[in-house]
Amino acid sequence: MRDVLSTLLAVWRAGGTAGVGTVVRTFRSAPRPAGAAMVVAPDGTVAGSVSGGCVEGAVYELATEVVASGTPVLQRYGVSDDDAFEVGLTCGGILDIFVEPVSQNTFHQLSAIAEDIEAHRPVAVATVIAHPDGSWVGKRLVVHRDAVEGSLGSLRADAAVTDDARGLLAAGRSEVLTYGPDGQRRGEGMEVFVASHAPRPRMLVFGAIDFAAAVAQQGVFLGYRVTVCDARPVFATSARFPTADEVVVDWPHRYLAAEAEAGAIDARTVICVLTHDPKFDVPLLEVALRLPEVAYIGAMGSRRTHEDRVARLRDAGITEAELARLSSPIGLDLGGRTPEETAVSIAAEIIAQRWGGGGRPLAQTDGRIHHEQGERSALPAS
């Protein structure tokens, strides 16, 4: 939703109605994750994607019908029959897409939600996508950590969904939850899609060098909130890192320790150490490798630099288990040389570590293309 929010808000603020299709559930090799959305504006223009091009035409037509009728629709697209190939979903996946009319009348909380997202305040939106009583479909709760707005149709349902939505929000996950018609946890009949809008994960890039500018650009492209930090004010400037969300002048280890103390580092945070200078990177990595949980810690440098760095870290008391968390030299072996090519290799390693990819050409692998988070691809047979 984040990537189409500006388009949707423009229609909403103008008093119009947009047709919005949202991926709420996927199976097998679906090309887009839950939460991906497509907006059809009143003038027929389109923003976003629900399938990377496979079923956009069909969803466009359905969105137009939904705006005209005012009735939301949950539609499944798959490859179980010839209809799937008619709409173009030939990748082997199945998508459940919820299509609804969005206007100030149907979604009056939209502007406030956009403000929360812009301010990095976590918010979840729980929407009824299926129910035996059609009048419930399309109703929604807006769930914050300490407040709730709206109603799904009953106090019991609101209470159950609020608790579960807060759990998904804390985990940064969006998914469909199933309940009985009145919110009974052991029943079925009501399906609620919870879209978690957690703050963007952070990428901390240490070292204000030309490689850092390319890494920051890749980080923003991947959806990270990017901070570039360096102790040298002459190099750490916004002019040199225009794509970064913030540029900080501070000693790297001191800045990271302060951010961790403030609770600004979490399990989604990625740390890229590009200083390759012992006086900067060893104290920094001492802090980073002792953090309870982060998604990725990578450090740039040659093989010789890596060996010297590891020896210094061992002398500083870093354990072998802590050293095992370090990706060094940073990045996957793509053969790149330029800062931009190196940044792609770093981004590739971050993605592979997040989703469990093996980093090999897909032509050399078998099975599903898309991995679940944390799942490791099979190694080639020896």
C-alpha positions in Angstrom: 0.0 0.0 0.0 2.8 2.4 0.8 3.9 2.8 -2.9 0.4 3.8 -4.0 -0.6 5.9 -1.0 0.1 9.2 -2.7 -2.1 8.4 -5.7 -4.9 7.1 -3.5 -4.8 10.1 -1.2 -5.0 12.5 -4.2 -8.3 10.8 -5.3 -9.5 10.7 -1.7 -8.8 14.4 -1.0 -10.5 15.4 -4.2 -13.7 13.7 -3.1 -13.5 10.9 -5.6 -13.7 7.1 -5.4 -10.9 4.8 -6.3 -11.0 1.1 -6.9 -8.3 -0.6 -4.9 -7.2 -4.2 -5.3 -5.1 -5.6 -2.5 -3.3 -8.9 -2.4 -4.5 -10.5 0.8 -3.2 -14.1 0.4 -0.8 -15.9 -1.8 0.0 -19.6 -2.6 3.0 -21.1 -4.3 4.9 -18.9 -6.7 2.7 -15.8 -6.4 4.7 -12.8 -7.9 3.6 -10.2 -5.3 3.4 -10.4 -1.5 0.3 -9.9 0.7 -0.3 -6.1 1.0 0.7 -5.3 -2.6 -2.0 -3.0 -4.0 -3.2 -1.5 -7.2 -5.3 1.7 -7.5 -7.6 2.6 -10.3 -8.4 6.3 -10.2 -11.7 7.9 -11.5 -10.0 9.0 -14.7 -8.9 5.4 -15.4 -5.2 5.8 -14.6 -3.5 3.0 -12.6 -0.9 3.0 -9.9 0.8 0.0 -8.3 0.6 -3.7 -9.1 -0.9 -6.8 -7.7 0.9 -9.4 -9.8 3.8 -7.9 -11.7 1.6 -7.7 -14.8 -0.1 -11.1 -14.7 -3.7 -10.3 -13.7 -3.7 -6.5 -13.7 -6.2 -6.3 -16.6 -8.7 -8.5 -14.8 -8.3 -6.6 -11.6 -8.7 -3.3 -13.5 -12.1 -4.4 -14.8 -13.2 -5.7 -11.4 -12.1 -2.5 -9.7 -14.2 -0.5 -12.2 -17.2 -2.7 -11.5 -16.7 -2.4 -7.7 -16.6 1.4 -7.8 -19.9 1.4 -9.8 -21.7 -1.1 -7.5 -20.1 0.0 -4.2 -19.8 -3.6 -3.2 -16.3 -5.1 -2.3 -15.3 -8.4 -3.8 -12.8 -11.1 -2.8 -11.5 -12.7 -6.0 -9.1 -15.6 -6.4 -6.8 -15.9 -9.4 -4.8 -19.1 -10.1 -3.9 -21.7 -12.6 -6.4 -24.4 -11.7 -8.4 -23.8 -14.9 -8.2 -22.1 -18.3 -9.5 -18.9 -16.9 -6.2 -18.4 -15.1 -4.4 -18.3 -18.4 -7.0 -15.9 -19.9 -6.0 -13.3 -17.3 -2.3 -14.2 -17.7 -1.3 -15.7 -14.3 1.0 -18.3 -15.8 3.6 -18.4 -13.1 2.0 -21.2 -11.2 0.8 -19.1 -8.2 -2.5 -18.3 -6.7 -3.6 -14.8 -5.5 -6.5 -13.8 -3.4 -7.3 -10.1 -4.1 -9.7 -8.0 -2.2 -11.1 -5.2 -4.4 -13.0 -2.3 -2.7 -14.2 1.2 -3.4 -12.2 3.7 -1.4 -13.5 7.2 -0.7 -13.9 9.6 2.2 -17.2 7.8 2.9 -15.9 4.3 2.9 -12.5 5.0 4.5 -12.5 8.2 6.5 -9.4 7.2 8.5 -7.1 7.1 5.4 -5.5 10.6 5.8 -4.7 9.9 9.5 -3.2 6.5 8.5 -1.0 8.2 5.9 0.2 10.6 8.5 1.1 7.7 10.8 3.1 6.0 8.0 4.9 9.2 7.1 5.8 9.8 10.8 7.1 6.2 11.2 4.3 5.4 13.7 3.2 1.8 13.5 -0.4 1.2 12.5 -2.4 -1.8 11.4 -5.6 -1.8 9.3 -7.9 -4.8 9.8 -10.5 -5.2 7.1 -13.3 -7.9 6.9 -12.8 -9.5 3.5 -15.3 -12.4 3.9 -18.4 -13.0 6.2 -21.7 -14.8 6.0 -23.4 -11.5 6.5 -22.4 -9.3 3.5 -22.9 -6.1 5.5 -19.7 -6.9 7.5 -17.5 -7.1 4.4 -15.4 -4.0 4.0 -15.7 -2.9 7.6 -12.3 -2.1 9.3 -10.4 -1.4 12.5 -7.5 0.9 12.6 -5.2 -0.5 15.3 -2.4 1.4 17.1 -0.3 0.1 20.0 -2.5 2.0 22.5 -5.6 2.9 20.6 -8.3 1.5 18.2 -10.6 3.3 15.8 -13.6 1.8 14.0 -15.5 -1.4 14.4 -15.9 -4.7 12.5 -19.5 -5.3 13.6 -19.4 -6.5 17.3 -17.4 -5.9 20.5 -16.4 -9.5 20.6 -14.9 -9.4 17.1 -13.3 -6.1 17.7 -11.5 -7.4 20.8 -10.2 -10.6 19.2 -9.0 -8.9 16.1 -7.4 -6.0 18.0 -5.3 -8.4 20.0 -4.2 -10.4 17.0 -3.5 -7.3 14.9 -1.2 -5.9 17.5 0.8 -9.1 17.5 1.1 -9.0 13.7 2.1 -5.3 13.9 4.8 -6.1 16.3 6.1 -8.7 14.0 5.7 -6.5 10.9 3.5 -9.2 9.1 0.4 -8.8 7.0 -1.9 -11.8 6.7 -5.5 -13.1 6.8 -7.0 -14.2 10.1 -10.0 -16.5 10.4 -12.7 -16.4 13.1 -16.3 -17.4 13.7 -19.0 -15.0 12.5 -18.9 -13.1 15.8 -15.1 -13.2 16.3 -15.0 -16.7 17.9 -11.4 -17.9 17.8 -12.3 -21.5 17.1 -14.9 -20.8 14.5 -14.8 -20.0 10.8 -16.8 -17.9 8.4 -15.2 -14.5 9.0 -11.9 -13.6 7.3 -10.0 -10.4 8.2 -7.0 -9.1 6.4 -4.6 -7.3 8.7 -2.2 -4.9 6.8 0.7 -4.0 9.1 2.3 -0.7 8.4 5.3 -0.9 10.6 8.0 1.8 10.2 10.3 1.1 7.3 13.3 -1.1 8.4 16.5 0.7 8.9 19.7 0.5 7.0 22.7 2.0 8.8 25.7 2.7 6.5 28.9 3.6 8.2 31.6 5.3 6.3 31.0 8.4 4.1 32.8 7.0 0.9 31.7 6.7 -2.7 30.6 3.1 -2.1 28.3 4.3 0.7 26.4 6.6 -1.7 25.6 3.7 -4.0 24.7 1.4 -1.0 22.4 4.1 0.3 20.7 4.4 -3.1 20.1 0.6 -3.2 18.8 0.7 0.4 16.2 3.3 -0.4 15.2 1.4 -3.5 14.6 -1.7 -1.4 12.4 0.2 1.1 14.9 0.9 3.9 15.1 4.1 5.9 18.7 4.8 5.3 21.2 6.6 7.7 24.7 7.4 6.7 27.1 8.0 9.6 30.7 9.2 9.7 32.8 11.0 12.2 34.3 13.4 9.5 32.0 16.4 8.9 33.7 17.3 5.6 32.6 14.0 4.1 29.3 13.3 5.9 27.1 15.8 4.1 23.6 15.6 2.6 25.0 16.9 -0.7 27.2 13.8 -1.0 24.3 11.4 0.0 21.1 12.9 -1.5 19.2 9.7 -1.4 19.8 8.9 2.3 17.0 9.8 4.7 19.5 11.2 7.2 23.3 11.9 7.4 24.8 11.9 10.8 28.2 13.2 11.9 29.3 11.1 14.9 31.7 8.4 15.8 30.1 5.2 14.4 30.3 3.1 17.5 29.0 5.9 19.7 26.0 6.5 17.3 25.1 2.8 17.1 25.3 2.4 20.8 23.0 5.4 21.4 20.5 4.2 18.8 20.4 0.7 20.4 20.0 2.3 23.8 17.1 4.4 22.5 15.4 1.2 21.1 15.8 2.4 17.5 17.5 -0.9 16.4 15.4 -4.0 15.8 15.5 -7.4 14.2 14.9 -5.9 10.7 17.9 -3.5 10.9 20.8 -4.0 8.5 24.2 -2.6 9.2 26.8 -2.0 6.5 30.3 -1.1 7.7 32.2 0.5 4.9 34.9 2.4 6.8 37.6 -0.4 6.5 39.7 1.6 9.0 40.4 -0.3 12.3 40.0 2.9 14.4 36.4 3.1 13.2 35.2 -0.4 12.3 36.6 -2.4 15.2 34.8 -0.4 18.0 31.7 -0.2 15.8 31.7 -4.0 15.1 32.2 -4.6 18.8 28.9 -2.8 19.4 27.1 -4.3 16.4 28.0 -7.9 17.0 26.9 -7.8 20.6 23.4 -6.4 19.7 20.8 -9.0 20.7 19.3 -9.2 17.2 19.7 -7.5 13.8 19.0 -8.8 10.3 22.4 -8.3 8.8 25.9 -7.1 9.7 28.4 -6.7 6.8 31.8 -5.2 6.7 33.9 -4.1 3.6 37.5 -4.9 3.1 40.0 -7.1 1.4 40.8 -10.6 2.6 43.8 -9.2 4.5 41.7 -6.5 6.1 39.2 -9.1 7.1 41.8 -11.3 8.8 43.3 -8.3 10.6 39.8 -7.1 11.7 38.8 -10.6 13.0 42.0 -10.8 15.0 41.4 -7.4 16.6 37.8 -8.4 17.4 38.9 -11.6 19.0 41.4 -9.6 21.1 38.5 -7.3 22.1 36.6 -10.3 23.5 34.2 -11.0 20.6 33.2 -14.7 20.7 33.2 -17.1 17.8 29.4 -17.2 17.9 29.3 -13.4 17.6 31.8 -13.4 14.8 29.7 -15.9 12.9 27.1 -13.1 12.5 29.5 -11.0 10.5 29.4 -11.1 6.6 32.9 -10.1 5.6 34.1 -9.4 3.0 30.6 -7.9 2.4 28.4 -8.9 -0.5 27.8 -11.8 -2.9 30.4 -12.7 -5.5 29.0 -11.1 -8.6 32.3 -10.0 -10.0 31.4 -6.3 -9.7 34.0 -3.6 -9.4 32.3 -0.2 -9.5 30.6 1.3 -6.4 27.2 0.7 -8.0 28.0 -2.9 -8.8 29.4 -3.5 -5.3 26.2 -2.0 -3.9 24.1 -4.4 -5.9 26.2 -7.3 -4.5 25.6 -6.0 -1.0 21.9 -5.7 -1.6 21.8 -9.2 -3.1 23.4 -10.6 0.1 20.9 -8.8 2.3 18.0 -10.1 0.3 19.4 -13.7 0.2 19.9 -13.6 3.9 16.5 -12.3 4.6 14.6 -14.9 2.4 17.0 -17.8 2.5 18.3 -17.6 -1.0 21.4 -19.4 -2.0 22.8 -16.8 -4.3 23.0 -19.2 -7.3 21.5 -18.7 -10.8 17.9 -19.8 -10.7 18.6 -21.9 -13.8 20.8 -24.1 -11.5 18.1 -24.6 -8.9 15.0 -26.8 -8.6 11.7 -26.3 -6.8 10.0 -23.0 -5.9 11.5 -19.7 -7.0 10.2 -17.8 -4.0 11.3 -18.8 -0.5 9.5 -18.2 2.8 11.4 -16.0 5.2 14.3 -17.8 6.8 14.0 -20.8 4.5 17.3 -21.9 3.1 17.6 -23.0 -0.5 19.1 -26.5 -1.1 22.8 -26.7 -1.7 24.0 -28.3 -4.9 24.7 -32.0 -4.7 28.4 -32.8 -4.2 
